[in-house]
Amino acid sequence: MSAERSIFASSTRRRFLDGVTTGLMGVGLADLMGRRVLASAPGSDLTQWRPGMGASHFAPKARRVLQIFCPGAASHIDLWEHKPMLEKMHDKPMPGEENLVSFQGKNGPLMKSPWAFVPAGQSGKRISSLLPHMAQHVDDIAFFHGMSSKTNTHGPGCVFVNTGHPTEGFPSQGAWISYALGSENENLPTYVAIPDIRGEPPNGKANWSNGFLPARHQAIVMAAHQPIRNLTRPEAVSLKEERATRDLLNFLNEEHAAAHPEESELRARISAYELAARMQLSAPEVSDLAAEPQHVHRLYGTDSSNSLLAAYARNCILARRLLERGVRYVNLYCASRASGVDGLLNWDAHKTLKADYERHAPVFDQPTAALLTDLKARGLMDDTLVLWTTEFGRMPTHQEGTAGRDHNPDGFTLWMMGAGVKGGTSYGATDDFGRRAERDPTTVWQFYSTVLHLLGLDYEHLSWYHNGLDRRLTDVHGKVIRAVLA
């Protein structure tokens, strides 16, 4: 071949490869922009809606969700809801329930919070002095003070708040949203659960299960202390060998899946392996917290001498990095399952409330407040919905013979902030003592109806046919709480 023909052929190959690369980038960009357009366009005909394509039923306020969960039933009357009457009636019997027997037995007299409630923000909302960093954000938060649960047991309670059902086998809210909206980043999971360094919450993986939805909608578990395993290619296997093996495996899997279309778990496993291959590049980058500047680490507290605070702070940074890279739903845990000593590993303060919460609150306070501040500073709060959740509340009395509080499923607090939320709002309330939801009582189903609404989803039209019923996250009890909408 002459030099001129060689140069021409080389130039032609370069133009061809450049064209292919540009074309593929264009296809990817068109797909992404198409999803964005669908997601932002109000849907006039819900019968035409198709799940998993990035499209919502109507124009959404939020595109992604951060759910922070504090296992152990974090006390509403010691953190979020001020009860002056509890202070006035301290150490006196609770009127009408002098001989109350609750989850762990007989209750003693009323017990005021060991900590002062101080006004915060322009709204003057009073929250516990245990949370000085979180106090900075009260004007952006909508509190739901009139929550109640169907169970007074931790495992079922956690599952109930996460799935809308107190029994296992139902999809978590993150799985429902993964199913409804799909991914914004094909190289990262749609739904990620970040367990605490102290362990998984009560009932473990049931809290982020796909239930009866296709298996691919279960959360992928990641944490700063627990990187995803088996992403790195063994040194003995070349890239060419790995690609050939993957192609053969994909061919066999697709053939088998086509012959057995009813087996969603196989399809999910195929998708998981494909995602894992893409995550070999994306996961190490997203979990590289060393790339964060030192002022960010100081803000969150990763340099704290409190090892639990530092570990949770690293998970908070990971949560932000996942959200800004398009992960649709991040489920972040602060504390874990119960242990042999009440209140040691989570917020379950049956015997020594003061000592337990003075251990747990600092772990939660600075990193969580920093995460909210960081989301705001980066503009992510404009289209991110943040939820704070726990399984139920605590009694206004102390357990007989102890300085702790028993379980209270009849009244507790959840809150939300971010995209579409009317900050500085307190919706509902418990009675004067914090015993029962009294004003505007609110269910978990109504809470999640509101979440779905902010994501542009009609809770009555998000369903899955299972065992003869069209199942919904909100069951048959949905209602959007419009008082908290901006």
C-alpha positions, 0 to 999 in steps of 0.5 A, a space after each residue: 500500500 502506498 504512503 498516500 493510501 495508508 494515510 488516507 485509510 488511517 484518516 478514514 478509520 479515525 473519522 469513522 471511530 470519531 463518528 461512532 463515538 459521537 453517535 453513541 454519545 448522542 444516543 446516550 444524551 438523547 436517551 437521558 434528555 428524553 427521560 428528563 423531558 418525560 419526567 418534567 412533562 405533566 401526564 394528561 392520561 394516566 393510562 398511558 404512563 409506563 413505569 421505570 422510564 423516568 416519567 411521572 404522572 404529573 410534573 414533579 417537585 422532587 427527582 430523588 429522595 434521601 431517607 434518614 432512619 434512626 432505628 430504636 424508636 427515637 423519642 419525639 418528646 425528647 427531640 422534636 415535640 415540646 411538651 410544657 405540660 410534661 414539665 409542669 406535671 413531672 413526677 406525677 401520675 398521668 391523668 387517666 392512665 395511672 396504672 398503664 401497662 405498656 410493652 415492657 410492663 408497668 409505667 411509673 409517673 410522668 417524666 419531663 425531658 432531661 434537656 431543655 427545648 430551645 427556640 430555633 430559626 425565625 419560626 421560633 420552633 422549639 427543639 431539644 438542646 441535644 440537637 444544636 446543629 439540626 436547629 439551624 434547619 428548622 425553618 426548612 423542615 415540615 414536622 409531622 407530629 401526629 404520627 401513629 403506628 400499627 405495632 409496638 415492636 421494633 422489627 415490625 415497626 421498622 418494616 411498617 414505616 419502610 413498607 406500609 405493612 408490619 409484616 415482611 414480604 412487601 416492597 419498601 418505599 425505595 423499591 416502589 420508587 425504583 419501579 416507578 421512576 427507574 434510574 437516572 444513572 445507568 452506571 450506579 444503582 437506582 436504590 442504595 441502602 447505607 447501614 450504620 457501622 454498628 450493624 443493620 436495623 431491626 429485621 435487616 434487609 426486609 427494610 429495603 426489600 423489593 417484596 413482590 416487585 421484580 428483584 432488581 428493585 431491591 436496594 444495593 447495600 453500600 457504606 463507607 465502611 463496607 464497599 461493594 464486594 467483588 467489583 475488581 477483576 482478578 489479576 490473573 484474568 485479562 480484560 479480553 477473557 473477562 469480556 468473552 466470558 461475560 458475553 457467553 454468560 449473557 448469551 446463555 442467561 438471555 436464552 434461559 430468560 426468554 424460555 422462562 419469562 416468569 422468573 423475575 429473579 433471573 432477569 434481576 440477576 442478569 441486570 445485577 451482573 450488567 450493573 456490576 460490570 459498569 460499576 467497576 468504574 463508577 463505584 470506586 469513584 463515588 466511594 472515594 471519600 479522599 477526593 473530598 476537600 478537608 473543609 468538607 470532612 471538617 464540616 461533617 466531622 469525619 475527623 472526630 475523636 468519636 469513632 461512631 460520629 466519624 463513621 456516620 459522617 463518612 456515610 453522610 458524605 457517601 449519601 451526598 455523593 450518590 445523590 449528586 450522581 443520580 441515585 434515585 433513592 438513598 436510605 441512610 441509617 443512624 444506629 442499628 438493631 437492638 442488642 443485649 443492652 437496651 439503648 446501646 446500639 440504637 435509640 431504644 432507651 428503656 432504662 437510661 434515657 439520659 445516658 443513651 441519648 447523650 451518646 446517640 444524639 451527637 453522632 446524629 446531629 453534626 453529620 446530618 446537619 452538615 449533609 443538609 447544609 451541603 445539599 443546599 450549598 450545591 443546589 441539590 435540595 432544589 430537587 431532592 426530598 429529605 425524610 427523617 423516620 423512626 419506627 414509633 415514639 416513646 412514652 411520656 412516663 418512665 418505666 417503673 423502676 427505671 429512668 427510661 421510656 417504653 415504646 409508644 406506637 400511638 404518637 411520634 414524629 416524622 419530618 420532611 424537607 427539600 423540594 416542594 416542602 413548606 418549611 417551618 411547618 408543624 402538622 398535627 400534634 400529640 396530646 399535652 403529654 405526648 402520649 397519643 396523636 390528637 390533632 390531625 393524626 397522620 398515618 404512614 400511608 398519608 406520609 408516603 402519599 405526600 412523598 409520592 405526590 412530590 415525586 409527581 406520582 399519583 399514589 392511586 395509580 402506582 400499583 402491582 397486581 399480587 395475589 389477587 389484589 392491586 397492591 399499593 405502597 399506601 394500601 387503601 388509606 392514601 391521602 396527600 397532606 397538602 398543608 406541608 406543600 410549598 
